[in-house]
């Protein structure tokens, strides 16, 4: 994505300040506030579902990790009357909080034999991520894509991830099929499954649960409160747990039924018992409407509803979005 160094411009007024101009001016002021020998770059960063965010990245010669601070909320704050001085103070505080004191050892990432134990996968929309999928290895799965990342743990910053790109495969000399094999071996350890009833999730999450209320209401009424939530222990990109061997089969056996699988977001799936694929397909309009009105665009998975057959042990799309075979054995 685009990145650029900044040049100072003192002739832009607040009324005609574009987001890019704001980012450049904020970056210049932030560099002054940090001081020392740092380089500040403005970058347009591609996120999930084609969302592009404007970020300021700060590079220092004595550190090999560069925090990126996204500026969308700061720009809105500025347009709403916030002063550049106060905004830069907040950006500096964010930088100070997220900039590690010590360099992070990234040598492991140069050697696949060292990185392979940290390889994991996630599920994203194929339709909404066509640009990203040109840059990263992926495996098609129904109307979704399995993409890969390297999970890292930093003593100061906690858990993070590095998106695996095509260039990394060339560096390592491996194919995407090897990534998938190794990720499958790692998922239970790196991203343990978390499967619970909706009641258990709500009791544990309190006000933090992010599943849309309309989806909760309609799905619970249809499923007679037998809803299950499928995610991982981090509750981050937990929708991929449906790929874990035996997960859907065990849920089907537990419910003694075929399953409708509703993509609440990239972070979780809602599973409820249904008698037929037609019954599952009845949720399609609801999923689409909720994605449009209640889910953060970056966190939408798909508008499809998926059907797991109790006797066939296969997952299909109840609402086709693409013209190709949509059956996949689990």
Steps between C-alpha positions, in 0.01 A plus 500: 500500500603860457742660741665838484724737688356831606571856396379788710218717369385791713236631260225239544196607703283268708207535261689364200725254686472157335576189701830462318598860575397455861711185524804678361468793740434273797801290403729802489379617841532148644858472375584824678336376819691171498832663416820314433588313183163362392330478163126544470315360200137529396367169372171384354453156650270240345289328765235230475219539244683760296494757779794739462611694808745787517773437753810676626797271558799599709838345425800519731851372425531327837168311468388250240127526579303795374162582652236616254238738637183527292374855458132469405365586845757779545396653168133493602597658829683775311204568270275519805709785640785325678833678498803354327700552819269283710475235230878476472523464878262204478696347211823539693346330804384214276849470350665497842263232625549272199867547422705218658815586690704217351546370148288198408681191373363438151772261384259207537287644218785461251511121547184302435614219726496750785180678392289194420390440859341847505305468173122529533205572273184706490189528283413810298264584215631428152268748332593791725875434502595457136778759525650345811481149353729609217770559762458206737487121472151364554289189461142541373236368737139531384458878445775574752879488496738341748792739551802463724683692766787454740396541861756678715524573870679807632577548867390864500240515225334162542367292211526611138499362149699537180299456180674242281542626143609341174845650545543304823427172320770586248741581784423171675476286186171340606157461341167608647403136552787468746375811681157345533639169626713669765222740601264207553752346739531828690146632528390314812812624679519856365126571474311254722133459416238657722152356450227602738132570522381851436399531863851406614654751260276782616559420868877506453517794260261739674484822299797397287319251275488629143256260333223713346185504714265432207697191409487379860124552519398337173746213518411417859127499424548276198743270679291483818796627703726216377741746342871437532775752441817377330813710543852472644643586840628837369159576344696629203434353154332213680265419211781279370428252780239338273798367303633305798462128449183360653360827638184507288449125527508518880258793504263315268514194723448710811194669350382182324434712195634655184643847553454854376824697534466877507812715455455754778839648401853387423531442874223246560231281349154438643384139465143382549302186418287484184310224325587593143713718275192703418456578868860617517457716190219688675766688697672642189315831487555554872875439473529740205300774673696471824832511315383820332376672814664358814840346422817702454583478125849371580354214704236369257570144389236422235129546435456126457341247731660157511333161541665198660322175419459261792522194275724630219756668731555770240478877514321686221393856430127544550508831316737477204720801435730349236451283191699194588469181697430592859529167673788431732558195716594562862 
